[in-house]
Amino acid sequence: MTAVHRVDLPGLTGDEPLGLLAAIGLMDQLVEITYLSWDPDDRHAIVHCRKFSSVADLVGGLVERLGKIKDGEAIPLTPGFPIRRQRGAPDPTTCHRWLLGDGSAQVSSVTAPG
């Protein structure tokens, strides 16, 4: 079994919303990452994985992943995204909101037919 490598990402700090979202997005796009932790001193992200052993390896993995995005797609390996609008059908990218009589709101998202 391959050893788990610790890769520190000092530019992604957990106390900044964009740093947190970027670290989670990194895990989402590079599915192999075993787990994510945060440095207790300065709160930067640390990924623990078997395939990548350095920041350069992670960047190489992301570049490879970006190369797999086909024309008209936004995210690789995600069939049906972005959702295409069909003539005469509701816009699948909108979210409908209704204000109820008691002042609360009800939200219903419309999805494209499967």
Secondary structure, 3 states (H helix, E strand, C coil): CCCCEEEEEEEEECCCHHHHHHHHHHHHHCCCCCEEEECCCCCEEEEEECCCCCHHHHHHHHHHHHHCCCCCCCCCCCCCCCCCCCCCCCCCCCEEEEECCCCCEEEEECCCCC
